[in-house]
Amino acid sequence: MIPTGRFKIPQPITRRTFSRDLACASAAVLISRQPARSNEKESVVALVQGSQRPAAIDTAIESLGGIDCQGKDVLIKGSFNSPHPFPATTHPETLTRIVSILKKKNCGAITLIERSGMGNAGEIWRKLGTVELARHLKIRLLSLDDLPPGEWLAEELPDSHWKKGVEVPRLLRQDIVLIQICNLKTHRFGGHFSASLKNSIGLIAKYSHSGPRYNYMAELHSSPDQRLMIAEVNQLFRPQFLLMDAIQVFTKGGPESGEVAEPGVVAASSDPVALDAVGLSLLRFHSEAPQQMRAPVFDEDQLKRAAELGLGAKSADQIRLETGDRPSDNVALRIKAMLSQSAEENKR
């Protein structure tokens, strides 16, 4: 059995409230210990409570049937927005474990990619020791900050809130396996929270590479529609596998520093909306949500817009939580209550 991490419910959630929410949740989100099965209307999220990161990652990936990458080159999008340690950036143990699993599947070349928001990705990797780690793991590093102009493609994103569309790396249009490793944290610069959908912003250009110089990130962070724009970018790529490292999270502040809580959770899915809904529920359990994060989970701007665009689960009853032991079941029941509370409120 995987050792448990700490999981504390904050004071605002009373026993009476929790019991009520759990009762109304019974039919809304499935919890299963059976192997993940295909269902086009059901998004599976593997959920593991365990403070031992490598074992928790192994269990989460096995619960989803592994990662299909044999013979294919792999791009890993981690979280390296700043030169600050986990939970601001990807934990070295997480990257190491994912690379080990991929190599056992006989994949092709593995490349870690990033376009950082608080500096140059290459310099951030140097400060964090990621350059040495990549050398040890025998993987490539590709800083999108340094990608030549000819390696970017303009995407218009019609019917979105982006005025000029965005630019994405040409390599994302190749036959590759894209894997995303995200952290979980609040985001004080207008995103409200950061998980897999927000992490994808590191896959688009900061500045335009043709015509007059245009700052896409300045547009994003100055827009009242920032959270909708975050979701809209995710139409341009779909990772085959997403892993959320929520062993520790930021519950206030973020994305580079803040108040830390310890859910002791690793979650994985192929559905970014379902995964982020689970992540937002975890954040709420570990802190009193600020005003901008108190709406029902599926009414949160990022998730609501992503669901509208068909990027994943549209409601709690489309999510199945895959667990493998009692500690994970306990966490899943709490998440189930939170998601179902949202579903019930939406029906009123």
HELIX and SHEET records of a PDB file:
HELIX    1   1 ARG A   15  CYS A   24  1                                  10    
HELIX    2   2 ARG A   53  SER A   63  1                                  11    
HELIX    3   3 PRO A   92  LYS A  104  1                                  13    
HELIX    4   4 ALA A  121  LEU A  128  1                                   8    
HELIX    5   5 THR A  130  LEU A  137  1                                   8    
HELIX    6   6 LEU A  144  ASP A  146  5                                   3    
HELIX    7   7 PRO A  149  GLU A  151  5                                   3    
HELIX    8   8 ARG A  170  ARG A  173  5                                   4    
HELIX    9   9 SER A  196  ASN A  199  1                                   4    
HELIX   10  10 SER A  200  LEU A  203  5                                   4    
HELIX   11  11 TYR A  216  SER A  222  1                                   7    
HELIX   12  12 GLN A  226  VAL A  233  1                                   8    
HELIX   13  13 ASN A  234  LEU A  236  5                                   3    
HELIX   14  14 PRO A  272  PHE A  285  1                                  14    
HELIX   15  15 GLN A  291  MET A  293  5                                   3    
HELIX   16  16 VAL A  297  ASP A  299  5                                   3    
HELIX   17  17 ASP A  301  GLU A  308  1                                   8    
HELIX   18  18 ALA A  316  GLN A  318  5                                   3    
HELIX   19  19 ARG A  326  LYS A  347  1                                  22    
SHEET    1   A 9 LEU A  30  SER A  32  0                                        
SHEET    2   A 9 ILE A 319  GLU A 322  1                                        
SHEET    3   A 9 SER A  43  GLN A  49  1                                        
SHEET    4   A 9 VAL A 265  SER A 269 -1                                        
SHEET    5   A 9 PHE A 241  ALA A 246 -1                                        
SHEET    6   A 9 VAL A 177  CYS A 182  1                                        
SHEET    7   A 9 VAL A  74  LYS A  77  1                                        
SHEET    8   A 9 ILE A 110  GLU A 114  1                                        
SHEET    9   A 9 ARG A 140  SER A 143  1                                        
SHEET    1   B 2 TRP A 152  GLU A 155  0                                        
SHEET    2   B 2 VAL A 166  PRO A 169 -1                                        
SHEET    1   C 2 LYS A 185  HIS A 187  0                                        
SHEET    2   C 2 HIS A 192  SER A 194 -1                                        
SHEET    1   D 2 VAL A 249  GLY A 253  0                                        
SHEET    2   D 2 GLY A 258  ALA A 261 -1                                        
END                                                                             
